[in-house]
Amino acid sequence: MEFTEDQLQRYSRHIILPEVGGKGQKKILNAKVFIVGAGGLGCPVGYYLAAAGVGTIGMIDNDTVELSNLQRQIAHNTKKIGVHKVDSAKETFESLNPDVKVIGIKDRISKDNIKDLIKDYDIVVDGSDNFPTRYLVNDACVMLKKPLVSGAILRFEGQVTTILPGEGHCYRCLFEEMPPPGLVPSCQEAGVLGAITGVVGALQATEVLKLILGKGDILKNTLLIYDALKVNFRRVKVPKNSDCPVCSENPTITELQDYDAGYCRI
């Protein structure tokens, strides 16, 4: 493909980077990324990937925009209250960059649909806010060998990790079993500083772009923890668990479980 004059101007700050250049920008334009959730994390991830020129962005979310979302979900605005989040995000991202095609899916992630949803995408981004969804997305990505960039936020903290099936840890290597219901509060219960979603979402988008470009260090076998109150980033090594029930050589979980899967509400 040849760049148009508008594209040369739009992506000029990428193209002049030796690590990106014209070849790398073409990779970005041809990439397909699937985002779970059009909420607090999905919004900044999608915004930056659209701005970067990721050619196809899939998003799944069954929620509509609420007033309480607007403190952190930057793809939406007051006029979009009551509109499906994926429709709102699609309009926002495609208005930002006409090179981008957004495929919005008004549905819940489940064991029955997730493999079909992600099979044609290069990379998956998890922006969900509940453990059933995180475990289901992890397991499906491991089984399909799809790179997964996972993020989570609560109060003044956030965390990001990148899972490369077959090369490093998976989410179950980090947390093998789901915590009991009610043990870990949700953002709705404990709150979250709105700007934290931007920090974590931007980190996730950066990981995605590095994966597309094949450049830089990836958060493989590493959990990056951000504490906003202490202005501190901490890296925690996460070794691959040789007995992991999903990603080990002899997994005990070989089919997707019937979790009570949700979708991103943050």
N, C-alpha and C positions, 0 to 999 in steps of 0.2 A: 504494500500500500504506500501511497505517497501522501504526505501531509498537505492539507490545504493551507492557504495563507493564514486563515483564522486559527487553525490548529497550531501552526508555527508560533503564532503570538500567544495563544492560550497556554501552551505547554513550554514556553521558552525557558522558564526558570528550571524546568526539569531537564530539558534537552542540553542545556549548557553544563549540567553536572556530568562529569566523566563516568560516574557510576550508573547513570541513566542513559543519556544521549538519545538519539533518534531511535536506535534499536530497542532500548529499554522502554521508551514511550509507546512503541508499537506493541510490545508485550502487554503493557498496561491496557491499551485500547482493545486488545484481543482477549483479555482475561474475563473470567466469569466467577463472581463471588456471591455466596449465599449467606444472608444475614438472618439469624434467628432473633426476631424482636425488632419492632420499630419504635422503641422507647428510649430510655435514658442513655443506653450504650449504643443501640442501633442507629440512633439519630446522628451522633458525631461520626461514627464509623462510616455510615452511608454518605454523609456530607463530604468527608475528606476523600473517600474513594470516588465519588462522583466528580469532585473537583479535579482529582488526579487523572480522570478519564477512563476509569475501569469500564469496559464496554458493556457488560451485562451485570446487573445487580439484582439478585432475587431477595425478596424480603417476605417473611411470614409473620403475621400478627392478626389476631381476631378481635382486637380491642378498637374502640373508638376514642377520639381525643377528648380528654376531660380537662377542666380548668386546673386541677391540681397537677396535671402533667407539665404545665408550661413553665414551671420553675427550672426545668432541666431538659426537657425534650425539645431540642432546638429546631427540629425539622417542622414543627407544628406552630400554629399561632392562634390567637383568640378567635379569629374568623373560622377556624377549622374545628371548633368544638362540636362534637357530635358526628364528625366525619371519620370514616375508617382510617386508622393510622397509616396503613399501607398506601391508601389513596392519597393522603396528605403528603407522605414522604415521597411518593412517586412524582407528584406535581412539583414539590420543592427541588428535588434532585435533578429532574429533567429540565426544569427551568434554569437551574444553575449551569447545566452543561448539556447541550443538545446531542452530544456524541454518545451519551449514556442512555441505555435502555433499562428501565426498572420494571421488574416483573413482581407485582404485588399479589400476595396470596392471603386471602381472608380466611384463615383456618387455624386449627391448633396442630402443633406437632404431635404425632402419635407413632407408635411402633408400626402401624399399618401404612403410613404415608411417607415417613422420613427418608427411606432409601430412594424412593422415586423422586422425591423433592430435590435431593442433593446430588444425585448420580451424575448429572451433566455439568456440575460446577467444579472449578479447580480448587477452591478454598472455601471453608465454612467458618463463619464467625458466630460465636455464641454470645448473645447479649441478653440472655434470659435472667430471670430473678428467682428461679426456684430450682431445687435440687432434682426433682424428677426429670425436668427438661434437660438439665446439664448432663445427667447420667445417660439419658437416652441419646442425646446428640453425640456425646463422647463415644458410646458403644457403636453407634451407626457409623461414625467417621472411622473408627478403628477397623470395623468389618469391611468398609469400602475403601480403606486406605486413603482417606481424604484428609489433608492438612486441616487442623482446627486451631483457631485462635480464640481462646476462652478468656472472658473478663468477668469480674464481679465487683460490686460496690456496696458499701454500707456505712452510714454516718459520715465519718471523715476519712475513710480508708477505701483503697481499691487494690485489686490484684489482677495480674495478666500472666498467662502462660501460653506457649505454643506447642501443640501436640503434632508430631510427625510420626504417624503409625509405622512401625517397623524400624524406626530409627531412635526412638527415645520413649519417655514415659507417656502414660495417658492419664486421664483425670482420676481413674481408679487406682493408679499407682500413688497418687497424692492423697486421695480420700477413698479408700476401698469400698466402704459402705456408706449409704445415705444416712445422715443424722435423723434421729427420731423427729416426727412432726412437732413443731413448737419449740425445739431446742435452740434453733438459730432464728432470731427475729427477721422479718422482712423489712424492706425499706418503708413500707406503709406503716409498720409498727414502730420502727426505731428511727426513721428519718434518714435523710441523706443530703449532704451539701450539694447543691445543683452542679457547681463547677467541677466536682469530682468526676461526674460522668463524662465531662469533656476531656479531662486528663486521661482517664482510662480508655475512653473511646479513641482518642488520638493515638495512644500507644498501640491499641489493637489495629487501627488502620495502618500504622507504620509497619507493624509486623507483616500485615498482608502485602503491602507494597514491596517489602524486602523479599518476601517469598516469591512474588511474581518476578522480580528482577534477578533473584538468585544472588543477592548482595548482602554483606554484613552478617553479624552474629544474630541468631534467632534464639528466642527464649525456650530452647529445647532443653529438657531436663532441668528447667529453672522456673521458679515462681517469683515474679517481681511484685513486691508489696510496696504500696505508696501510702504514707501516713501524712496527710495534709497538715495536721496540727503541729507536727514536729518537722515538717518540710524534709522528709526523709524517704529515700528509696532503699529498699533492702532486697537483696537477691538470696533466695533460698534454693539450694540444690535439691532436686527431686530425682533420685535414681530410679531407673526402670525396675519395677518389681518382677523378679523372675517367677513369682507365683501369682501374678496379677490374673484375676478371673476372666479378663477380656483380652489383654494384649500379650500374654505370655505364650510360650511355645505350646503349652497344653492348656488352653483356656477352658474354664468350666461354664462360661456363658458364651454360647455359640449362636443364640438367637436373641432377638430383641425382646426385652421383658415388657410386660403389660403394666408399665408405670402409669400413675395418675398424672400424665404429662400435661403441662400447662404451656404458657407462652409468656413472652416478656410483657410485663405491666409497668416497668420502670422507664 
